[in-house]
Amino acid sequence: MGWSVNRPTGLTYHRRGLSTKGYTLLTPHGDTASYLIDIDGCVVHRWIFSHIKPGYGRLLDNGNLLMTGSDIDMPKPPKDEPTKAPPPLDRHVTRLGGYHTTLAEVDWDGNVVWEYINKYQHHDFYRFPNGNTMVPEWVELPEEFHRGVRGGRKMPRERLPRLLGDDLVEIDRAQNEVRRIHTWELLDPIRDPIFATARRWEWTHINSIDVNSEGDIVFSARHNDRVCVIDNKTGEIGFKYTETHGQHHATWVKDGNIQVFDNGDSSSRVIEIDPSNSEVVWDYQGVPSSQFFSGHISGATRLESGNVLICEGTSGRLFEVNRAHEVVWEWINPFVNNNSRGEATVSIYRAHRYPADYPALADKDLDPHRFGNLNRLNGLM
């Protein structure tokens, strides 16, 4: 979906009897801050980052914010010059989507209380109940995989870099590595090819991870259109779904199903899959279908009410739908920033909503008038 610089922003639609009350966390692309807004679309809290460019965050039960980000002093990514020798790995990854150098945990006031630096981590993270953290990490594939993986696109006379795969790395609070999963050993180079329009730089491009109570890991591998579950008991792929394109944000929902933001080619949808039979048991699409589309980024979160909070990432549109496919709340990002190319952007990677009784919000001052000037300046109040 495109966006107009003259479009209405902030809270544009609200059916109060049908929406799910709570506070929504979002981080606009290119901004220096992450924002918490109330159900009326007003900012009630803000975290400002000075040492990283924030990417995407989640509130923890203890009131801290866990945020991905990139080093503020990181040099610009190398130019894409296909006929020249590829840059070294540590420079090559800086030009890939979802790249981050840092995972920072900050308190309510923005003070850093924990930080993990890894220049090959990207996209997402999962914080376990015991305090451990898992992140996807780019790794160069062995020669047999580099040559054996099918699909993808090569530029004329391109000198290809070593193909990258993904490890899932679990670290403890002291940043000791306690587990490493080679996801590239679990997939088939022929049966799980790179989709035709993606560059032959990455095989999987894992952009989301989630873990259920049994320890089973669901991940989204965008570049080969796969949603997979790693069975915790066997360590093998126990479920694989292949009917999405460019998808993001595969998550477990309470009944054991899997919810996915399926980006698609020209329209998007949110689907709920029963992994026992690969059946889509619920979906949301635009009417007409082209009314809802984000070609990359984006996500969908199941709320306690059963409603779904959707982030149509590229347009900066957040909206909530109920099980009857009705839009019951809509908020459009008023914060215009610059992307890495210096172009205006309103995009949001992902958003989450937290109920008023969420532990992180206990005893917090959430009066939007504390940010009255910011809210009025951006038409939110």
Secondary structure as UniProt FT lines:
FT   TURN            5..6
FT   STRAND          10..14
FT   TURN            16..18
FT   STRAND          23..28
FT   TURN            29..30
FT   STRAND          33..37
FT   TURN            39..40
FT   STRAND          43..48
FT   STRAND          52..59
FT   TURN            61..62
FT   STRAND          65..71
FT   TURN            72..73
FT   TURN            82..83
FT   HELIX           89..92
FT   HELIX           93..95
FT   TURN            97..98
FT   STRAND          102..106
FT   TURN            108..109
FT   STRAND          112..117
FT   TURN            119..120
FT   STRAND          121..122
FT   STRAND          126..127
FT   TURN            129..130
FT   STRAND          133..140
FT   HELIX           143..148
FT   STRAND          151..153
FT   TURN            156..157
FT   STRAND          164..171
FT   TURN            173..174
FT   STRAND          177..182
FT   HELIX           183..185
FT   TURN            189..191
FT   STRAND          194..199
FT   TURN            200..201
FT   STRAND          206..211
FT   TURN            213..214
FT   STRAND          217..221
FT   HELIX           222..224
FT   STRAND          226..230
FT   TURN            232..234
FT   STRAND          237..241
FT   STRAND          248..252
FT   TURN            254..255
FT   STRAND          258..262
FT   STRAND          269..274
FT   TURN            275..278
FT   STRAND          279..285
FT   HELIX           289..291
FT   STRAND          299..302
FT   TURN            304..305
FT   STRAND          308..312
FT   HELIX           313..315
FT   STRAND          317..321
FT   TURN            323..324
FT   STRAND          327..332
FT   STRAND          337..338
FT   TURN            340..341
FT   STRAND          344..345
FT   STRAND          348..354
FT   TURN            356..357
FT   HELIX           359..361
FT   TURN            362..363
FT   HELIX           368..371
FT   HELIX           372..377
FT   TURN            378..379
//
